[in-house]
Amino acid sequence: METMTLLGQGFSVALTPTNLMLAVAGCILGTIIGALPGLGPSNGVAILIPLAFSLGLDATAALVLMTSVYYGAMYGGRISSILLNIPGDEPALMTTLDGYPMAKAGRAADALVISGVASFVGALLATFGLILMAPILASIAYKFGPAEYFALYLLAFSTLGGLTGNNQAKAVLAACIGLAIATIGGNSSGTPRLSFDSLYLYDGVNFLVAIVGLFAVTEVFVFIESSGKNTAIGVKIDKITIPVRDIIRTFGTMLRGTVIGFIAGILPGAGASLGSFLAYSGEKAYAKDKSQFGKGDVRGVAAPEAGNNAAAGGALVPMLTLGVPGSGTTAVLLALLMTLNITPGPTLFSDRPEVVWGLIAALLISNVVLLILNVPMVKIFVKILMVPPWVLLPGVTMVSFVGIYSISSSWFDLLLMIGFGTLGFFLRKLDIPTVPIILGILLGGHMEDALQRAMVISGGEWQYLFSSKIAIGLWIAAVVGFVAPMFLRKFLKQPDAVPD
Amino acid sequence: MKHLNLKSLTLGAVLSLGMAAPTLAAECIAPANPGGGWDFTCRSIGKIMFDIGAVDAPIQVTNMAGGGGGLAYGLVVNDRSDDAELIVAASSATATRLAQNAYAGMTYDQVRFLGAIGVDAGIIAVATDSPFQNLNELLDAVIADPSSVTFAGGSAVGGFDHLKVLMALKRQGLEDIRTVKYIGVDGGGDAVTQAIGGFVQAITGDISEVVGFIKSGDVRVLAVLTEDRLPGEFGNIPTAREQGIDVVAGNWRGLYVPKGISDDEYARWSNALQAVADSDEWAAAMEANGLTAFNFVGDDFQIYVSNLMGEIADLSREIGVIE
């Protein structure tokens, strides 16, 4: 009951006209930022921080604006994934796998609606999870040490092979390319590696550069080469209707994606990308008929979108209760909190209830706003991406260059991005999927850090990697995830796709 | 529909303008992504400089992540070495990397250090259920058996959080500092969770990183690495010096400017920085961010940085981070 009272007070803070207006503005801006390739939630929030200060917003109002931008971007990322086959931001990566094939098959509107609803379910349930269990959930982070994290990342990689395309070997090859790229730069042992004494490579390859290069720039190249015939640009979208049957059918998928994504979000360091990835591969492992995955299965759209939005909510748990950011965006939000003289940590919920509950109320409000913006009104955002290719492509190119340049203000990243674009072009010709490359870059460094820390702590004893029940459980899941598909495939081999 | 569409496009245009607005005002480069200490330095010092009238126009903040600050350093040394309208955020990490030759051979005398006006006090802490009650007990346990204690901190191996522990252990009499176990994690909060989870035995970091955990009672700070005790609510925490270990190490927040600017221009910036240091606004910003006063502006600061780098270089050589 106390929770309800506090939440009621939160709503009374969040529902002032100013805050409500900020929430709506933040949602619209966030959705656009998310939909534009190269601009993700973390730069979106970072760009707007000075705005919050120059408007002289108080703590709650600033948080309302920033979190609506954050959630908006998480919703918006899927739009370009589905329509252009270019992920708007890194957590929307997995949505390209089935979202774009759906769009190609003329079901772009359905894909947008289903993923919008999935985003809503994921984000809403994650917010309730945050309300009811934040202090308890925070203690999960205490159970994860280097050995457990290593096993978790191993689990992620073990399911990579069965992820994309029909050729597992090519997916593994792509993952290895990603892992190789992840070894560039300074690791946690402090010495730079494969950086060729270049300051530009000292911090490694920024995954945003790789994503924008491999997806957006590659798409531009393919468009030029085929004179606009063989490209993702220019998918038609018809009237938006609500595919009720699909939504009901995928409701279980959304719930499963939410749970997986939320847990991944709570773990510092894992974050939304891992959440959407595990939600997708988990759903694929769970599904009886896997034949349509990668070809436009609605579950392949619902699972990762529920997963990444739930992870975004989950990531707020360690940020608020431990002061540990679980992702790039929460790192920026954390800095904002500190600047506003709010110290996140175990005592935040008791010290500053008005901030926490105002924030939670704002999350609930922005979710409703975002559902409206992203389902009945999604056409507005689609319009931005649906201009003729001769307008859109230069636009995508420009936003890519500006977005990447804003990371480090260096020409090197731009060249690297074009390099990745070229690589992506040839990989496309060879039919090698690029999603595993990104996952390799995103997760490889974390996995190596975890292993290195485990080895320092244990003094080099490998048994340490199996020293807890959680670690052993994750190892078993990883082995099963790797081996099971090989056997199952023999039994389940279906020469023809089963019609939906 | 048309109307809304236009509106969203306008918002987009405003947004892109906001990112790349050209301006003639002075610029502060934060050599990292938004959200870290360098970003804070630029944003708060820059804002206060304008608010108190020490500069005529608002200072524009540019984030330039890369090379652990080396990209920005290279830019200042190579391309903008006489730009009088440029200040760059620096901290103990800048001095550490310079001392370890991690900026591709560039040296600290290729820029002019302007000053530091606040410090995030260094701390060594343990989880509340730890058996160690004071710094001597912890350090003696490490000296007796280095494999029994792992330290966790927010910087990489060889970074300032790691070196602080080594400085303390060396003062306490440890011969071979290479045997000390240290893991670099993603910031002080992460170090605390690893300690509470029992994966590591001690935390090294800055006070601002553990404030929430001190208040909640999850963490016991064994020592602050400052000359005197901290003012205010953390005044009950003993310093390392009181416990007989002479280590003063904090993460100072400062600025450097290009080497080629005139002495007059250098004086103008150091006066502006001193004015910020003396302002009430800065006192409030320091309190909000867990910083304490640390006032080294102008030539004294150059000497301070040079001495600090000497000690860092010696330690780094001993643990093999540099040759």
HADDOCK unambig.tbl for C-alpha pairs under 7 A between the chains (distance, minus, plus):
assign (segid A and resid 46 and name CA) (segid B and resid 34 and name CA) 6.09 0.50 0.50
assign (segid A and resid 47 and name CA) (segid B and resid 19 and name CA) 6.75 0.50 0.50
assign (segid A and resid 141 and name CA) (segid B and resid 193 and name CA) 6.82 0.50 0.50
assign (segid A and resid 142 and name CA) (segid B and resid 193 and name CA) 5.52 0.50 0.50
assign (segid A and resid 142 and name CA) (segid B and resid 194 and name CA) 6.46 0.50 0.50
assign (segid A and resid 142 and name CA) (segid B and resid 196 and name CA) 6.36 0.50 0.50
assign (segid A and resid 142 and name CA) (segid B and resid 197 and name CA) 4.30 0.50 0.50
assign (segid A and resid 143 and name CA) (segid B and resid 197 and name CA) 5.85 0.50 0.50
assign (segid A and resid 145 and name CA) (segid B and resid 194 and name CA) 6.37 0.50 0.50
assign (segid A and resid 145 and name CA) (segid B and resid 199 and name CA) 5.95 0.50 0.50
assign (segid A and resid 188 and name CA) (segid B and resid 156 and name CA) 5.04 0.50 0.50
assign (segid A and resid 188 and name CA) (segid B and resid 157 and name CA) 6.19 0.50 0.50
assign (segid A and resid 188 and name CA) (segid B and resid 184 and name CA) 5.98 0.50 0.50
assign (segid A and resid 189 and name CA) (segid B and resid 156 and name CA) 6.28 0.50 0.50
assign (segid A and resid 189 and name CA) (segid B and resid 157 and name CA) 4.99 0.50 0.50
assign (segid A and resid 190 and name CA) (segid B and resid 156 and name CA) 5.32 0.50 0.50
assign (segid A and resid 190 and name CA) (segid B and resid 157 and name CA) 4.82 0.50 0.50
assign (segid A and resid 190 and name CA) (segid B and resid 158 and name CA) 6.11 0.50 0.50
assign (segid A and resid 197 and name CA) (segid B and resid 104 and name CA) 6.34 0.50 0.50
assign (segid A and resid 199 and name CA) (segid B and resid 67 and name CA) 4.80 0.50 0.50
assign (segid A and resid 199 and name CA) (segid B and resid 70 and name CA) 6.22 0.50 0.50
assign (segid A and resid 199 and name CA) (segid B and resid 71 and name CA) 6.11 0.50 0.50
assign (segid A and resid 199 and name CA) (segid B and resid 103 and name CA) 6.99 0.50 0.50
assign (segid A and resid 199 and name CA) (segid B and resid 104 and name CA) 6.68 0.50 0.50
assign (segid A and resid 200 and name CA) (segid B and resid 66 and name CA) 6.26 0.50 0.50
assign (segid A and resid 200 and name CA) (segid B and resid 67 and name CA) 6.00 0.50 0.50
assign (segid A and resid 200 and name CA) (segid B and resid 71 and name CA) 6.89 0.50 0.50
assign (segid A and resid 202 and name CA) (segid B and resid 67 and name CA) 4.78 0.50 0.50
assign (segid A and resid 203 and name CA) (segid B and resid 66 and name CA) 6.04 0.50 0.50
assign (segid A and resid 203 and name CA) (segid B and resid 67 and name CA) 5.39 0.50 0.50
assign (segid A and resid 203 and name CA) (segid B and resid 68 and name CA) 6.83 0.50 0.50
assign (segid A and resid 322 and name CA) (segid B and resid 189 and name CA) 6.44 0.50 0.50
assign (segid A and resid 323 and name CA) (segid B and resid 189 and name CA) 5.70 0.50 0.50
assign (segid A and resid 324 and name CA) (segid B and resid 189 and name CA) 5.06 0.50 0.50
assign (segid A and resid 324 and name CA) (segid B and resid 190 and name CA) 5.85 0.50 0.50
assign (segid A and resid 331 and name CA) (segid B and resid 35 and name CA) 6.40 0.50 0.50
assign (segid A and resid 332 and name CA) (segid B and resid 34 and name CA) 6.32 0.50 0.50
assign (segid A and resid 332 and name CA) (segid B and resid 35 and name CA) 4.78 0.50 0.50
assign (segid A and resid 335 and name CA) (segid B and resid 35 and name CA) 4.66 0.50 0.50
assign (segid A and resid 335 and name CA) (segid B and resid 36 and name CA) 6.83 0.50 0.50
assign (segid A and resid 338 and name CA) (segid B and resid 289 and name CA) 6.38 0.50 0.50
assign (segid A and resid 339 and name CA) (segid B and resid 288 and name CA) 6.97 0.50 0.50
assign (segid A and resid 339 and name CA) (segid B and resid 289 and name CA) 6.90 0.50 0.50
assign (segid A and resid 341 and name CA) (segid B and resid 288 and name CA) 4.87 0.50 0.50
assign (segid A and resid 341 and name CA) (segid B and resid 289 and name CA) 6.95 0.50 0.50
assign (segid A and resid 343 and name CA) (segid B and resid 212 and name CA) 6.17 0.50 0.50
assign (segid A and resid 344 and name CA) (segid B and resid 212 and name CA) 6.26 0.50 0.50
assign (segid A and resid 345 and name CA) (segid B and resid 212 and name CA) 4.49 0.50 0.50
assign (segid A and resid 345 and name CA) (segid B and resid 213 and name CA) 6.21 0.50 0.50
assign (segid A and resid 346 and name CA) (segid B and resid 212 and name CA) 6.32 0.50 0.50
assign (segid A and resid 346 and name CA) (segid B and resid 213 and name CA) 6.47 0.50 0.50
assign (segid A and resid 346 and name CA) (segid B and resid 216 and name CA) 5.88 0.50 0.50
assign (segid A and resid 347 and name CA) (segid B and resid 212 and name CA) 6.46 0.50 0.50
assign (segid A and resid 347 and name CA) (segid B and resid 215 and name CA) 6.97 0.50 0.50
assign (segid A and resid 347 and name CA) (segid B and resid 216 and name CA) 5.57 0.50 0.50
assign (segid A and resid 380 and name CA) (segid B and resid 5 and name CA) 5.96 0.50 0.50
assign (segid A and resid 407 and name CA) (segid B and resid 64 and name CA) 6.68 0.50 0.50
assign (segid A and resid 407 and name CA) (segid B and resid 65 and name CA) 6.55 0.50 0.50
assign (segid A and resid 408 and name CA) (segid B and resid 63 and name CA) 6.68 0.50 0.50
assign (segid A and resid 408 and name CA) (segid B and resid 64 and name CA) 4.22 0.50 0.50
assign (segid A and resid 408 and name CA) (segid B and resid 65 and name CA) 4.68 0.50 0.50
assign (segid A and resid 408 and name CA) (segid B and resid 66 and name CA) 6.24 0.50 0.50
assign (segid A and resid 409 and name CA) (segid B and resid 64 and name CA) 5.69 0.50 0.50
assign (segid A and resid 453 and name CA) (segid B and resid 183 and name CA) 5.69 0.50 0.50
assign (segid A and resid 456 and name CA) (segid B and resid 181 and name CA) 6.43 0.50 0.50
assign (segid A and resid 456 and name CA) (segid B and resid 183 and name CA) 6.98 0.50 0.50
assign (segid A and resid 457 and name CA) (segid B and resid 150 and name CA) 6.18 0.50 0.50
assign (segid A and resid 457 and name CA) (segid B and resid 181 and name CA) 6.91 0.50 0.50
